[in-house]
């Protein structure tokens, strides 16, 4: 087992391609994460960006309903600019931190003027937008623009450590570790696969290890409670 001092990567005896391919087939019948659903339905980077901002620390069902209400009132950047922050708050409630997110969205039209009203497709440019951190920026690049970007949310961070593919303490450390180790052809798909799997099977509490397609292969590092 070889550790990278910089990133905390551990070379465990797992075939990451095998794991992801098995899960890709397994999750075909699972619910599609909200951001991917918005992309499939709209093919609109603006709506993907807005839905991603709304989704932070919010369940997909709540994000879906809030996005639907907001997009009905503001289907594009021009109409969003016409809404007051208070109106946005009412439309997106009860997403997590809805007041802060309404503030970000109220400032978004002005911020996008630097990019001619279009959502930029570069990481550094996305990071200049209100309410956009690395996870949001990477997910927008990945989903809206089909760019090779590793988006690490809590599911990706948690599951990659359960597998022992990385040994990290934070999502940022996991992102850096995966950039070093994960084959490039998996970068676009890894978030969708593991978020879907994490929501539907490998849950943070009481993961369904007894029904898991890779249970016999998984090291189950740190899994304290499994349904049997």
C-alpha positions in Angstrom: 0.0 0.0 0.0 1.6 3.3 -1.2 0.6 6.6 0.3 1.0 10.0 -1.5 2.3 12.4 1.2 0.7 15.4 -0.5 -2.8 14.1 -1.1 -3.4 11.1 1.2 -3.9 8.7 -1.7 -3.7 5.1 -0.8 -3.2 2.5 -3.6 -5.7 -0.1 -2.3 -6.3 -3.3 -4.2 -9.5 -2.3 -5.8 -10.3 -2.0 -9.5 -12.0 1.5 -9.7 -13.2 0.9 -13.2 -14.8 -2.4 -12.2 -16.5 -0.7 -9.3 -17.8 2.2 -11.3 -19.0 0.1 -14.2 -20.9 -2.2 -11.9 -22.6 0.8 -10.2 -23.3 2.5 -13.6 -25.4 -0.5 -14.5 -26.9 -0.8 -11.0 -28.2 2.8 -10.8 -30.1 2.8 -14.1 -33.3 2.3 -12.2 -32.5 4.8 -9.4 -33.7 8.4 -9.2 -31.6 10.8 -11.3 -29.9 13.5 -9.2 -31.7 16.9 -9.7 -28.8 18.7 -11.5 -28.5 16.0 -14.1 -32.3 16.0 -14.5 -32.3 19.8 -15.1 -29.7 19.4 -17.8 -31.6 16.6 -19.5 -34.8 18.6 -19.4 -33.4 22.1 -20.4 -29.9 21.9 -21.8 -29.5 25.3 -20.3 -26.3 26.2 -18.4 -28.1 29.1 -16.7 -30.7 26.7 -15.2 -28.0 24.2 -14.3 -26.1 26.8 -12.4 -29.1 28.2 -10.6 -30.3 24.7 -9.6 -26.8 23.8 -8.4 -26.7 26.9 -6.2 -30.1 26.0 -4.7 -29.1 22.3 -4.2 -26.3 23.0 -1.6 -27.3 21.3 1.7 -30.8 20.7 0.4 -32.6 17.5 -0.5 -33.2 16.9 -4.2 -37.0 16.9 -3.8 -36.9 20.4 -2.2 -34.4 21.7 -4.8 -36.6 20.3 -7.6 -39.8 22.1 -6.4 -37.9 25.3 -5.6 -36.2 25.3 -9.1 -39.6 24.7 -10.8 -41.1 27.7 -9.0 -38.2 30.0 -9.7 -37.8 29.0 -13.4 -41.5 29.6 -13.9 -41.1 33.2 -12.7 -37.6 33.6 -14.1 -36.7 31.3 -17.0 -33.6 33.3 -18.0 -31.1 35.7 -16.7 -33.1 38.8 -17.9 -36.2 37.9 -16.0 -34.2 36.9 -13.0 -32.8 40.4 -12.9 -36.3 41.8 -12.7 -37.0 39.9 -9.4 -36.3 41.4 -6.0 -34.3 39.4 -3.5 -37.4 39.2 -1.3 -39.4 37.7 -4.2 -36.6 35.2 -4.9 -36.6 34.2 -1.2 -40.3 33.4 -1.3 -39.9 31.4 -4.5 -37.1 29.2 -3.3 -38.1 28.7 0.3 -37.6 26.2 2.1 -34.2 25.3 0.5 -31.3 25.4 3.0 -29.9 28.9 3.6 -32.6 30.3 1.3 -31.9 33.9 2.3 -28.2 33.7 1.5 -29.0 31.9 -1.8 -31.6 34.5 -2.7 -28.9 37.1 -2.2 -26.5 35.2 -4.5 -29.2 34.8 -7.2 -30.1 38.5 -7.0 -26.5 39.4 -7.7 -26.0 36.8 -10.4 -27.3 38.9 -13.4 -24.9 41.7 -12.7 -22.0 39.2 -12.2 -22.8 37.6 -15.5 -22.6 40.8 -17.4 -18.8 40.4 -17.4 -19.4 37.3 -19.6 -22.0 38.9 -21.9 -24.8 37.4 -19.9 -23.6 33.9 -20.5 -22.6 31.3 -17.9 -18.8 30.9 -18.3 -17.3 27.5 -19.0 -14.0 27.9 -17.2 -13.4 27.1 -13.5 -11.7 30.3 -12.5 -14.4 32.4 -14.2 -17.2 30.4 -12.5 -15.6 30.9 -9.1 -16.0 34.7 -9.5 -19.8 34.3 -9.4 -21.8 34.8 -6.2 -22.5 31.6 -4.3 -20.2 29.5 -6.5 -17.5 27.4 -4.8 -15.3 24.6 -6.3 -18.0 21.9 -6.0 -20.7 24.1 -7.7 -18.2 25.2 -10.4 -17.0 21.7 -11.1 -20.5 20.3 -11.3 -21.6 23.0 -13.8 -18.6 22.4 -15.9 -19.3 18.6 -15.8 -23.0 18.6 -16.3 -23.7 21.8 -18.4 -20.6 21.8 -20.6 -19.5 18.1 -20.5 -16.0 19.1 -19.4 -13.6 16.9 -17.5 -14.0 18.2 -14.0 -14.1 16.2 -10.8 -17.0 17.3 -8.6 -16.7 16.1 -5.0 -19.7 16.3 -2.8 -20.2 14.5 0.5 -21.3 11.2 -1.2 -18.1 11.1 -3.4 -15.9 12.0 -0.5 -17.5 9.4 1.8 -17.7 6.5 -0.6 -14.2 6.9 -2.0 -12.9 6.7 1.6 -15.2 3.7 2.3 -13.6 2.0 -0.6 -10.1 3.0 0.5 -9.4 4.5 -2.9 -8.4 7.7 -1.0 -7.7 8.4 2.6 -8.7 12.0 3.1 -10.4 14.2 5.7 -12.2 16.8 3.5 -13.9 16.9 0.1 -11.2 19.3 -1.2 -8.5 16.8 -0.2 -10.6 14.1 -2.0 -10.8 16.2 -5.1 -7.0 16.7 -5.2 -6.4 13.0 -4.5 -8.8 12.0 -7.3 -7.1 14.4 -9.7 -3.9 12.6 -9.0 -5.2 9.1 -9.2 -8.6 8.7 -10.9 -8.3 7.9 -14.7 -9.5 10.9 -16.8 -12.2 9.0 -18.5 -14.0 8.7 -15.2 -13.9 12.3 -14.2 -17.2 13.4 -15.8 -19.2 10.4 -14.6 -17.9 9.8 -11.0 -20.1 12.4 -9.3 -23.3 11.3 -11.0 -22.6 7.6 -10.2 -21.7 8.1 -6.6 -24.3 10.7 -5.7 -27.0 8.4 -7.2 -25.6 5.4 -5.4 -25.1 7.3 -2.2 -28.7 8.5 -2.1 -30.2 5.2 -3.1 -28.0 2.5 -1.6 -24.8 3.5 0.2 -26.4 5.9 2.5 -24.5 7.8 5.3 -26.7 6.0 7.9 -27.6 2.4 7.6 -26.2 1.7 4.2 -27.9 -1.3 2.5 -24.7 -3.4 2.3 -26.9 -6.5 2.1 -28.3 -5.4 -1.2 -25.2 -3.8 -2.6 -23.9 -5.1 -6.0 -20.3 -4.6 -4.9 -20.7 -5.7 -1.3 -18.3 -8.7 -1.7 -15.6 -6.4 -3.2 -16.0 -3.3 -0.9 -13.6 -2.9 2.0 -16.4 -1.1 4.0 -13.8 1.2 5.6 -15.4 3.1 8.5 -18.9 1.6 7.9 -20.3 1.2 11.5 -23.8 0.2 10.8 -25.1 -2.0 8.0 -28.6 -3.3 7.4 -28.6 -7.1 7.3 
